[in-house]
Amino acid sequence: MTNLPNFERPISGEFRKLIEDYGNAGMKVIPVDAIGSPKHLRSRLGLTDEDFTVCAFMGSRVPKGMEGLSTIVRGYPRLLAQLDQQHHLQMPRLSGGGNWNLLKPKENGLMAQWARGATENGHPAHFVTMQGLIELEGLPRALGASAFLKQLPGEERIGERTDGLLCVGDMFIVFPGGLGTTTEMSALFTNSSIRRTVKSKKAILFDPIFEDPKTGEVSRYWEPIIKLLVLQNHAGLIGDDTMKNINNHCVVYRPDSGLSPKQVTRELLSLTLAIRDLSREDNLHPEFRKTYSVPISTGSHLARVFQDHEANGTWVNDLDSLMKPRLPIAKAARHMHKEPALN
């Protein structure tokens, strides 16, 4: 029988069996009674100060009309894991979980796509979740580690997982999602605005073209939320300094609608490596950067979250300069033959 972690409170037989299955598959479940300090939670996950943890927020479902997003959400952590292993980048992958259902592939949402991609080919990944969500959403039965935030029966506080992810992550990608993802994005913005996050914590708001399945109206996915926040600023409910602080931590990436999912995945990878370089003192080797951190295409755009406000710093301008397009769309986001295969 698999050695179970030490749970301070009794657990159900069903959950015990679930944990045993994870253990048999090579996954490690770590009970955590409280989030504690970021350093403590990172330590429980086996992360060090040298690690640059990439965390993703996304929906548990695939948005209607955006099926190609599944390829991006699955391919990105898989490609990052391959590069991490080959070049020792120390860039662990992190999310809130998600179970991959082999029997019902069409029901696998974005969270499941990320979890699958992050753990394919035996690559380790990290998940911050809790018992109720493990039972509801599941986890991939693959190599990796999960921080399990334990709570009393009947007390399901989704905010605990969000706080845990914000504690552990160094960089965040916000993919399209629903209530949970919007909550996580709001928490990320709030932390940025009150300066609870350290300067090295950055975020990409992934903002693709979206066509409303009912009305046919076309916009960027996160555009309505951004407009609401701008309206709140105009009404005096959000201060100008708050808008500037958010701009200093977060950038909006709007991929060219003509790019394939593979090209978008590679642009996201390039942005991630550039952000790592801007956030760390141990910059990537120039030859590695030349191969993998290529400029984004001429049709893709980087922008401040709030266009009418500058940033309290130069980060967004530095990133924009580093990723300034120098290639035509037809050649954008293409790398040398050294890159790992993206299936």
C-alpha positions as YAML, in Angstrom:
chain: A
units: angstrom
residues:
- id: 1
  name: MET
  ca: [0.00, 0.00, 0.00]
- id: 2
  name: THR
  ca: [1.19, 3.50, -0.81]
- id: 3
  name: ASN
  ca: [2.44, 5.51, 2.15]
- id: 4
  name: LEU
  ca: [-0.16, 8.19, 2.83]
- id: 5
  name: PRO
  ca: [0.78, 11.71, 3.99]
- id: 6
  name: ASN
  ca: [-0.08, 12.60, 7.56]
- id: 7
  name: PHE
  ca: [-3.55, 14.14, 7.70]
- id: 8
  name: GLU
  ca: [-4.32, 15.77, 11.03]
- id: 9
  name: ARG
  ca: [-8.07, 15.19, 10.62]
- id: 10
  name: PRO
  ca: [-9.88, 12.02, 9.49]
- id: 11
  name: ILE
  ca: [-10.40, 11.65, 5.74]
- id: 12
  name: SER
  ca: [-13.09, 9.70, 3.91]
- id: 13
  name: GLY
  ca: [-12.48, 6.29, 2.42]
- id: 14
  name: GLU
  ca: [-13.10, 7.70, -1.06]
- id: 15
  name: PHE
  ca: [-10.51, 10.40, -0.62]
- id: 16
  name: ARG
  ca: [-8.06, 7.90, 0.87]
- id: 17
  name: LYS
  ca: [-8.42, 5.73, -2.23]
- id: 18
  name: LEU
  ca: [-7.94, 8.80, -4.46]
- id: 19
  name: ILE
  ca: [-4.70, 9.72, -2.69]
- id: 20
  name: GLU
  ca: [-3.47, 6.13, -2.97]
- id: 21
  name: ASP
  ca: [-4.10, 6.24, -6.72]
- id: 22
  name: TYR
  ca: [-2.10, 9.44, -7.01]
- id: 23
  name: GLY
  ca: [0.75, 7.91, -5.03]
- id: 24
  name: ASN
  ca: [0.80, 4.82, -7.22]
- id: 25
  name: ALA
  ca: [1.01, 7.08, -10.28]
- id: 26
  name: GLY
  ca: [3.99, 8.98, -8.88]
- id: 27
  name: MET
  ca: [2.15, 12.05, -7.63]
- id: 28
  name: LYS
  ca: [2.88, 13.44, -4.19]
- id: 29
  name: VAL
  ca: [0.08, 15.02, -2.15]
- id: 30
  name: ILE
  ca: [1.23, 17.39, 0.60]
- id: 31
  name: PRO
  ca: [-1.25, 18.35, 3.34]
- id: 32
  name: VAL
  ca: [-1.09, 22.01, 4.28]
- id: 33
  name: ASP
  ca: [-3.33, 23.30, 7.09]
- id: 34
  name: ALA
  ca: [-2.78, 26.96, 6.25]
- id: 35
  name: ILE
  ca: [-1.06, 28.88, 3.50]
- id: 36
  name: GLY
  ca: [1.43, 30.53, 5.81]
- id: 37
  name: SER
  ca: [4.21, 32.59, 4.30]
- id: 38
  name: PRO
  ca: [5.09, 32.35, 0.60]
- id: 39
  name: LYS
  ca: [8.51, 31.03, 1.57]
- id: 40
  name: HIS
  ca: [6.93, 28.26, 3.68]
- id: 41
  name: LEU
  ca: [4.54, 27.14, 0.96]
- id: 42
  name: ARG
  ca: [7.27, 27.19, -1.69]
- id: 43
  name: SER
  ca: [9.43, 25.13, 0.60]
- id: 44
  name: ARG
  ca: [6.66, 22.54, 1.08]
- id: 45
  name: LEU
  ca: [6.47, 22.22, -2.71]
- id: 46
  name: GLY
  ca: [10.22, 21.81, -2.98]
- id: 47
  name: LEU
  ca: [10.71, 25.17, -4.73]
- id: 48
  name: THR
  ca: [13.80, 27.29, -4.11]
- id: 49
  name: ASP
  ca: [14.59, 31.00, -4.39]
- id: 50
  name: GLU
  ca: [16.30, 30.25, -7.70]
- id: 51
  name: ASP
  ca: [13.11, 28.89, -9.25]
- id: 52
  name: PHE
  ca: [11.02, 31.18, -11.46]
- id: 53
  name: THR
  ca: [7.57, 29.60, -11.16]
- id: 54
  name: VAL
  ca: [5.13, 30.13, -14.04]
- id: 55
  name: CYS
  ca: [1.51, 30.01, -12.87]
- id: 56
  name: ALA
  ca: [-1.59, 29.91, -15.09]
- id: 57
  name: PHE
  ca: [-5.18, 30.90, -14.36]
- id: 58
  name: MET
  ca: [-7.83, 29.58, -16.75]
- id: 59
  name: GLY
  ca: [-11.37, 28.22, -17.00]
- id: 60
  name: SER
  ca: [-12.41, 24.67, -16.15]
- id: 61
  name: ARG
  ca: [-14.19, 24.61, -19.53]
- id: 62
  name: VAL
  ca: [-13.27, 25.57, -23.08]
- id: 63
  name: PRO
  ca: [-15.04, 28.80, -24.21]
- id: 64
  name: LYS
  ca: [-17.46, 28.28, -27.06]
- id: 65
  name: GLY
  ca: [-15.98, 29.20, -30.40]
- id: 66
  name: MET
  ca: [-12.41, 29.13, -29.01]
- id: 67
  name: GLU
  ca: [-11.56, 25.45, -29.40]
- id: 68
  name: GLY
  ca: [-8.08, 26.32, -30.70]
- id: 69
  name: LEU
  ca: [-7.30, 27.68, -27.25]
- id: 70
  name: SER
  ca: [-7.01, 24.09, -25.98]
- id: 71
  name: THR
  ca: [-3.97, 23.51, -28.20]
- id: 72
  name: ILE
  ca: [-2.28, 26.63, -26.80]
- id: 73
  name: VAL
  ca: [-3.07, 25.91, -23.15]
- id: 74
  name: ARG
  ca: [-1.82, 22.34, -23.47]
- id: 75
  name: GLY
  ca: [1.14, 23.01, -25.74]
- id: 76
  name: TYR
  ca: [2.61, 25.94, -23.82]
- id: 77
  name: PRO
  ca: [3.46, 24.16, -20.53]
- id: 78
  name: ARG
  ca: [4.62, 21.09, -22.44]
- id: 79
  name: LEU
  ca: [7.07, 23.13, -24.52]
- id: 80
  name: LEU
  ca: [8.20, 25.07, -21.46]
- id: 81
  name: ALA
  ca: [8.77, 21.79, -19.59]
- id: 82
  name: GLN
  ca: [10.89, 20.44, -22.45]
- id: 83
  name: LEU
  ca: [13.03, 23.56, -22.52]
- id: 84
  name: ASP
  ca: [13.30, 23.60, -18.74]
- id: 85
  name: GLN
  ca: [14.57, 20.03, -18.72]
- id: 86
  name: GLN
  ca: [17.02, 20.48, -21.59]
- id: 87
  name: HIS
  ca: [18.47, 23.83, -20.54]
- id: 88
  name: HIS
  ca: [17.96, 23.81, -16.75]
- id: 89
  name: LEU
  ca: [15.93, 27.02, -16.74]
- id: 90
  name: GLN
  ca: [14.44, 26.39, -13.28]
- id: 91
  name: MET
  ca: [10.97, 27.44, -14.44]
- id: 92
  name: PRO
  ca: [8.45, 25.09, -12.72]
- id: 93
  name: ARG
  ca: [4.85, 24.99, -13.96]
- id: 94
  name: LEU
  ca: [1.98, 25.72, -11.55]
- id: 95
  name: SER
  ca: [-1.82, 25.77, -11.68]
- id: 96
  name: GLY
  ca: [-4.91, 25.02, -9.61]
- id: 97
  name: GLY
  ca: [-5.31, 21.44, -10.84]
- id: 98
  name: GLY
  ca: [-7.57, 19.81, -13.40]
- id: 99
  name: ASN
  ca: [-8.18, 16.17, -14.29]
- id: 100
  name: TRP
  ca: [-7.65, 14.70, -17.77]
- id: 101
  name: ASN
  ca: [-10.47, 12.35, -18.78]
- id: 102
  name: LEU
  ca: [-9.27, 9.92, -21.46]
- id: 103
  name: LEU
  ca: [-12.75, 8.48, -21.92]
- id: 104
  name: LYS
  ca: [-14.40, 11.85, -22.57]
- id: 105
  name: PRO
  ca: [-11.79, 13.99, -24.37]
- id: 106
  name: LYS
  ca: [-14.34, 16.64, -25.42]
- id: 107
  name: GLU
  ca: [-15.13, 17.34, -21.76]
- id: 108
  name: ASN
  ca: [-11.55, 18.25, -20.88]
- id: 109
  name: GLY
  ca: [-11.52, 21.96, -20.04]
- id: 110
  name: LEU
  ca: [-8.62, 24.39, -20.11]
- id: 111
  name: MET
  ca: [-7.47, 23.46, -16.59]
- id: 112
  name: ALA
  ca: [-7.26, 19.83, -17.66]
- id: 113
  name: GLN
  ca: [-5.42, 20.81, -20.85]
- id: 114
  name: TRP
  ca: [-2.77, 22.68, -18.84]
- id: 115
  name: ALA
  ca: [-2.37, 19.85, -16.32]
- id: 116
  name: ARG
  ca: [-2.04, 17.31, -19.13]
- id: 117
  name: GLY
  ca: [0.52, 19.36, -21.05]
- id: 118
  name: ALA
  ca: [2.55, 20.21, -17.94]
- id: 119
  name: THR
  ca: [2.92, 16.57, -16.89]
- id: 120
  name: GLU
  ca: [3.29, 14.85, -20.26]
- id: 121
  name: ASN
  ca: [6.41, 12.79, -20.88]
- id: 122
  name: GLY
  ca: [6.99, 12.48, -17.13]
- id: 123
  name: HIS
  ca: [7.63, 16.19, -16.53]
- id: 124
  name: PRO
  ca: [6.90, 17.33, -12.97]
- id: 125
  name: ALA
  ca: [4.37, 20.06, -12.24]
- id: 126
  name: HIS
  ca: [2.85, 21.69, -9.20]
- id: 127
  name: PHE
  ca: [-0.77, 22.21, -8.19]
- id: 128
  name: VAL
  ca: [-2.27, 24.21, -5.34]
- id: 129
  name: THR
  ca: [-5.76, 22.99, -4.49]
- id: 130
  name: MET
  ca: [-7.84, 21.53, -1.65]
- id: 131
  name: GLN
  ca: [-9.71, 18.35, -0.79]
- id: 132
  name: GLY
  ca: [-13.13, 19.46, -2.03]
- id: 133
  name: LEU
  ca: [-11.69, 20.62, -5.35]
- id: 134
  name: ILE
  ca: [-9.57, 17.50, -5.77]
- id: 135
  name: GLU
  ca: [-12.74, 15.44, -5.40]
- id: 136
  name: LEU
  ca: [-14.66, 17.75, -7.78]
- id: 137
  name: GLU
  ca: [-12.05, 18.62, -10.40]
- id: 138
  name: GLY
  ca: [-9.47, 15.87, -9.91]
- id: 139
  name: LEU
  ca: [-5.76, 16.00, -10.66]
- id: 140
  name: PRO
  ca: [-3.67, 14.38, -13.39]
- id: 141
  name: ARG
  ca: [-2.29, 11.05, -12.23]
- id: 142
  name: ALA
  ca: [1.25, 11.87, -13.22]
- id: 143
  name: LEU
  ca: [4.57, 12.86, -11.73]
- id: 144
  name: GLY
  ca: [4.36, 16.11, -9.80]
- id: 145
  name: ALA
  ca: [3.52, 17.60, -6.45]
- id: 146
  name: SER
  ca: [0.31, 19.11, -5.14]
- id: 147
  name: ALA
  ca: [-0.06, 21.42, -2.17]
- id: 148
  name: PHE
  ca: [-3.31, 20.36, -0.55]
- id: 149
  name: LEU
  ca: [-4.91, 23.16, 1.48]
- id: 150
  name: LYS
  ca: [-6.92, 21.35, 4.10]
- id: 151
  name: GLN
  ca: [-10.09, 22.77, 5.64]
- id: 152
  name: LEU
  ca: [-12.93, 21.76, 7.95]
- id: 153
  name: PRO
  ca: [-15.90, 19.91, 6.39]
- id: 154
  name: GLY
  ca: [-18.42, 22.24, 4.78]
- id: 155
  name: GLU
  ca: [-16.02, 25.18, 4.62]
- id: 156
  name: GLU
  ca: [-15.15, 25.50, 0.93]
- id: 157
  name: ARG
  ca: [-13.14, 28.71, 0.57]
- id: 158
  name: ILE
  ca: [-11.98, 29.03, -3.01]
- id: 159
  name: GLY
  ca: [-9.96, 32.09, -2.01]
- id: 160
  name: GLU
  ca: [-7.49, 29.86, -0.19]
- id: 161
  name: ARG
  ca: [-6.38, 28.28, -3.46]
- id: 162
  name: THR
  ca: [-6.10, 31.69, -5.12]
- id: 163
  name: ASP
  ca: [-3.98, 33.03, -2.26]
- id: 164
  name: GLY
  ca: [-1.79, 29.93, -2.41]
- id: 165
  name: LEU
  ca: [-1.21, 30.32, -6.15]
- id: 166
  name: LEU
  ca: [-0.40, 34.01, -5.75]
- id: 167
  name: CYS
  ca: [2.05, 33.15, -2.96]
- id: 168
  name: VAL
  ca: [3.94, 30.55, -4.98]
- id: 169
  name: GLY
  ca: [3.92, 31.99, -8.50]
- id: 170
  name: ASP
  ca: [6.55, 34.38, -9.85]
- id: 171
  name: MET
  ca: [4.86, 35.01, -13.19]
- id: 172
  name: PHE
  ca: [1.21, 34.57, -14.17]
- id: 173
  name: ILE
  ca: [-0.67, 33.97, -17.40]
- id: 174
  name: VAL
  ca: [-4.40, 34.69, -17.30]
- id: 175
  name: PHE
  ca: [-6.18, 32.70, -19.99]
- id: 176
  name: PRO
  ca: [-9.92, 33.07, -20.71]
- id: 177
  name: GLY
  ca: [-12.14, 31.69, -17.97]
- id: 178
  name: GLY
  ca: [-15.26, 32.23, -15.91]
- id: 179
  name: LEU
  ca: [-15.99, 33.28, -12.34]
- id: 180
  name: GLY
  ca: [-12.95, 31.57, -10.82]
- id: 181
  name: THR
  ca: [-10.52, 33.01, -13.35]
- id: 182
  name: THR
  ca: [-12.04, 36.49, -13.06]
- id: 183
  name: THR
  ca: [-11.68, 36.24, -9.27]
- id: 184
  name: GLU
  ca: [-8.04, 35.22, -9.62]
- id: 185
  name: MET
  ca: [-7.33, 38.05, -12.05]
- id: 186
  name: SER
  ca: [-9.00, 40.54, -9.69]
- id: 187
  name: ALA
  ca: [-6.90, 39.24, -6.78]
- id: 188
  name: LEU
  ca: [-3.78, 39.59, -8.92]
- id: 189
  name: PHE
  ca: [-4.71, 43.17, -9.79]
- id: 190
  name: THR
  ca: [-5.56, 43.97, -6.17]
- id: 191
  name: ASN
  ca: [-2.26, 42.59, -4.94]
- id: 192
  name: SER
  ca: [-0.45, 44.66, -7.55]
- id: 193
  name: SER
  ca: [-2.37, 47.78, -6.62]
- id: 194
  name: ILE
  ca: [-1.65, 47.58, -2.89]
- id: 195
  name: ARG
  ca: [1.95, 46.53, -3.49]
- id: 196
  name: ARG
  ca: [1.59, 43.20, -1.74]
- id: 197
  name: THR
  ca: [3.49, 41.49, -4.54]
- id: 198
  name: VAL
  ca: [7.21, 41.93, -4.97]
- id: 199
  name: LYS
  ca: [8.49, 43.73, -8.02]
- id: 200
  name: SER
  ca: [9.55, 40.53, -9.76]
- id: 201
  name: LYS
  ca: [5.95, 39.22, -9.98]
- id: 202
  name: LYS
  ca: [4.61, 39.89, -13.47]
- id: 203
  name: ALA
  ca: [1.55, 38.83, -15.42]
- id: 204
  name: ILE
  ca: [0.36, 38.38, -19.00]
- id: 205
  name: LEU
  ca: [-3.32, 38.95, -19.68]
- id: 206
  name: PHE
  ca: [-3.95, 36.66, -22.67]
- id: 207
  name: ASP
  ca: [-6.57, 38.53, -24.70]
- id: 208
  name: PRO
  ca: [-7.58, 36.76, -27.93]
- id: 209
  name: ILE
  ca: [-10.35, 37.67, -30.36]
- id: 210
  name: PHE
  ca: [-13.74, 36.42, -29.15]
- id: 211
  name: GLU
  ca: [-17.05, 36.24, -30.99]
- id: 212
  name: ASP
  ca: [-20.14, 36.12, -28.78]
- id: 213
  name: PRO
  ca: [-21.95, 32.89, -29.76]
- id: 214
  name: LYS
  ca: [-25.36, 34.52, -29.19]
- id: 215
  name: THR
  ca: [-24.98, 38.07, -30.50]
- id: 216
  name: GLY
  ca: [-22.13, 37.64, -32.96]
- id: 217
  name: GLU
  ca: [-20.39, 40.67, -31.46]
- id: 218
  name: VAL
  ca: [-16.60, 40.49, -31.86]
- id: 219
  name: SER
  ca: [-14.19, 41.86, -29.26]
- id: 220
  name: ARG
  ca: [-11.15, 40.90, -27.26]
- id: 221
  name: TYR
  ca: [-12.06, 38.43, -24.53]
- id: 222
  name: TRP
  ca: [-11.07, 40.54, -21.50]
- id: 223
  name: GLU
  ca: [-12.11, 43.86, -23.05]
- id: 224
  name: PRO
  ca: [-15.44, 44.17, -21.12]
- id: 225
  name: ILE
  ca: [-13.67, 43.62, -17.77]
- id: 226
  name: ILE
  ca: [-11.02, 46.20, -18.60]
- id: 227
  name: LYS
  ca: [-13.72, 48.68, -19.65]
- id: 228
  name: LEU
  ca: [-15.52, 48.13, -16.34]
- id: 229
  name: LEU
  ca: [-12.33, 48.89, -14.40]
- id: 230
  name: VAL
  ca: [-11.78, 52.03, -16.48]
- id: 231
  name: LEU
  ca: [-15.36, 53.08, -15.69]
- id: 232
  name: GLN
  ca: [-14.66, 52.54, -11.99]
- id: 233
  name: ASN
  ca: [-11.58, 54.72, -12.34]
- id: 234
  name: HIS
  ca: [-13.63, 57.47, -14.00]
- id: 235
  name: ALA
  ca: [-16.13, 57.22, -11.15]
- id: 236
  name: GLY
  ca: [-13.37, 57.71, -8.60]
- id: 237
  name: LEU
  ca: [-13.66, 54.18, -7.21]
- id: 238
  name: ILE
  ca: [-10.19, 53.16, -8.42]
- id: 239
  name: GLY
  ca: [-7.36, 55.67, -8.09]
- id: 240
  name: ASP
  ca: [-4.91, 56.64, -10.81]
- id: 241
  name: ASP
  ca: [-1.99, 55.27, -8.78]
- id: 242
  name: THR
  ca: [-3.75, 51.91, -8.62]
- id: 243
  name: MET
  ca: [-4.08, 51.85, -12.41]
- id: 244
  name: LYS
  ca: [-0.38, 52.69, -12.77]
- id: 245
  name: ASN
  ca: [0.66, 49.98, -10.32]
- id: 246
  name: ILE
  ca: [-1.38, 47.37, -12.20]
- id: 247
  name: ASN
  ca: [0.24, 48.52, -15.44]
- id: 248
  name: ASN
  ca: [3.63, 48.04, -13.86]
- id: 249
  name: HIS
  ca: [2.92, 44.38, -13.07]
- id: 250
  name: CYS
  ca: [0.62, 43.30, -15.89]
- id: 251
  name: VAL
  ca: [0.73, 43.49, -19.68]
- id: 252
  name: VAL
  ca: [-1.98, 42.60, -22.20]
- id: 253
  name: TYR
  ca: [-0.95, 40.26, -25.02]
- id: 254
  name: ARG
  ca: [-3.29, 40.36, -28.01]
- id: 255
  name: PRO
  ca: [-2.21, 37.70, -30.54]
- id: 256
  name: ASP
  ca: [-2.74, 38.24, -34.25]
- id: 257
  name: SER
  ca: [-5.96, 36.47, -35.20]
- id: 258
  name: GLY
  ca: [-4.25, 35.02, -38.28]
- id: 259
  name: LEU
  ca: [-1.65, 33.08, -36.31]
- id: 260
  name: SER
  ca: [-1.98, 29.34, -35.79]
- id: 261
  name: PRO
  ca: [-2.23, 27.93, -32.25]
- id: 262
  name: LYS
  ca: [1.38, 26.73, -32.57]
- id: 263
  name: GLN
  ca: [2.59, 30.22, -33.46]
- id: 264
  name: VAL
  ca: [0.66, 31.77, -30.56]
- id: 265
  name: THR
  ca: [2.18, 29.15, -28.25]
- id: 266
  name: ARG
  ca: [5.66, 30.12, -29.37]
- id: 267
  name: GLU
  ca: [4.92, 33.82, -28.93]
- id: 268
  name: LEU
  ca: [3.78, 33.11, -25.38]
- id: 269
  name: LEU
  ca: [6.98, 31.18, -24.80]
- id: 270
  name: SER
  ca: [9.05, 34.09, -26.13]
- id: 271
  name: LEU
  ca: [7.22, 36.53, -23.86]
- id: 272
  name: THR
  ca: [7.75, 34.23, -20.88]
- id: 273
  name: LEU
  ca: [11.49, 33.99, -21.46]
- id: 274
  name: ALA
  ca: [11.71, 37.76, -21.96]
- id: 275
  name: ILE
  ca: [9.86, 38.38, -18.70]
- id: 276
  name: ARG
  ca: [12.18, 35.97, -16.92]
- id: 277
  name: ASP
  ca: [15.14, 37.94, -18.25]
- id: 278
  name: LEU
  ca: [13.66, 41.25, -17.11]
- id: 279
  name: SER
  ca: [12.88, 39.81, -13.67]
- id: 280
  name: ARG
  ca: [16.10, 37.96, -12.92]
- id: 281
  name: GLU
  ca: [19.75, 38.87, -12.67]
- id: 282
  name: ASP
  ca: [20.92, 35.58, -14.22]
- id: 283
  name: ASN
  ca: [19.91, 36.40, -17.79]
- id: 284
  name: LEU
  ca: [19.58, 33.69, -20.39]
- id: 285
  name: HIS
  ca: [22.53, 32.95, -22.65]
- id: 286
  name: PRO
  ca: [22.44, 35.18, -25.76]
- id: 287
  name: GLU
  ca: [22.46, 32.19, -28.11]
- id: 288
  name: PHE
  ca: [19.56, 30.61, -26.25]
- id: 289
  name: ARG
  ca: [17.62, 33.88, -26.36]
- id: 290
  name: LYS
  ca: [18.35, 34.23, -30.07]
- id: 291
  name: THR
  ca: [16.89, 30.77, -30.67]
- id: 292
  name: TYR
  ca: [13.81, 30.87, -28.48]
- id: 293
  name: SER
  ca: [12.98, 34.42, -27.40]
- id: 294
  name: VAL
  ca: [12.09, 35.75, -30.84]
- id: 295
  name: PRO
  ca: [10.12, 38.95, -31.54]
- id: 296
  name: ILE
  ca: [6.37, 38.65, -31.73]
- id: 297
  name: SER
  ca: [4.70, 39.00, -35.12]
- id: 298
  name: THR
  ca: [3.80, 42.34, -36.62]
- id: 299
  name: GLY
  ca: [0.09, 41.61, -36.12]
- id: 300
  name: SER
  ca: [0.35, 40.80, -32.41]
- id: 301
  name: HIS
  ca: [0.33, 43.55, -29.81]
- id: 302
  name: LEU
  ca: [1.60, 44.19, -26.30]
- id: 303
  name: ALA
  ca: [-0.18, 46.91, -24.40]
- id: 304
  name: ARG
  ca: [-0.64, 48.36, -20.96]
- id: 305
  name: VAL
  ca: [-3.83, 47.13, -19.30]
- id: 306
  name: PHE
  ca: [-5.05, 50.72, -18.96]
- id: 307
  name: GLN
  ca: [-4.01, 52.75, -21.99]
- id: 308
  name: ASP
  ca: [-4.77, 56.15, -20.43]
- id: 309
  name: HIS
  ca: [-2.28, 55.54, -17.62]
- id: 310
  name: GLU
  ca: [1.47, 55.08, -17.65]
- id: 311
  name: ALA
  ca: [3.22, 52.50, -15.49]
- id: 312
  name: ASN
  ca: [5.00, 53.20, -12.21]
- id: 313
  name: GLY
  ca: [8.18, 51.87, -13.76]
- id: 314
  name: THR
  ca: [9.69, 50.96, -17.12]
- id: 315
  name: TRP
  ca: [8.87, 47.25, -17.23]
- id: 316
  name: VAL
  ca: [6.17, 47.32, -19.92]
- id: 317
  name: ASN
  ca: [8.24, 49.61, -22.15]
- id: 318
  name: ASP
  ca: [11.30, 47.37, -21.69]
- id: 319
  name: LEU
  ca: [9.26, 44.31, -22.61]
- id: 320
  name: ASP
  ca: [7.72, 46.04, -25.61]
- id: 321
  name: SER
  ca: [11.16, 47.10, -26.83]
- id: 322
  name: LEU
  ca: [12.54, 43.59, -26.36]
- id: 323
  name: MET
  ca: [9.64, 41.99, -28.24]
- id: 324
  name: LYS
  ca: [9.28, 44.68, -30.92]
- id: 325
  name: PRO
  ca: [8.38, 42.93, -34.18]
- id: 326
  name: ARG
  ca: [11.19, 42.67, -36.67]
- id: 327
  name: LEU
  ca: [9.83, 39.79, -38.72]
- id: 328
  name: PRO
  ca: [6.90, 39.55, -41.14]
- id: 329
  name: ILE
  ca: [3.89, 37.54, -39.97]
- id: 330
  name: ALA
  ca: [4.76, 34.62, -42.24]
- id: 331
  name: LYS
  ca: [8.04, 34.12, -40.37]
- id: 332
  name: ALA
  ca: [6.93, 35.17, -36.91]
- id: 333
  name: ALA
  ca: [7.44, 32.90, -33.92]
- id: 334
  name: ARG
  ca: [9.44, 30.36, -35.91]
- id: 335
  name: HIS
  ca: [12.55, 28.96, -34.26]
- id: 336
  name: MET
  ca: [15.67, 27.12, -35.25]
- id: 337
  name: HIS
  ca: [15.75, 23.36, -35.61]
- id: 338
  name: LYS
  ca: [17.08, 22.99, -32.05]
- id: 339
  name: GLU
  ca: [13.67, 23.55, -30.45]
- id: 340
  name: PRO
  ca: [11.75, 20.58, -29.01]
- id: 341
  name: ALA
  ca: [9.01, 19.16, -31.21]
- id: 342
  name: LEU
  ca: [5.55, 20.51, -30.43]
- id: 343
  name: ASN
  ca: [3.07, 17.78, -31.29]
...
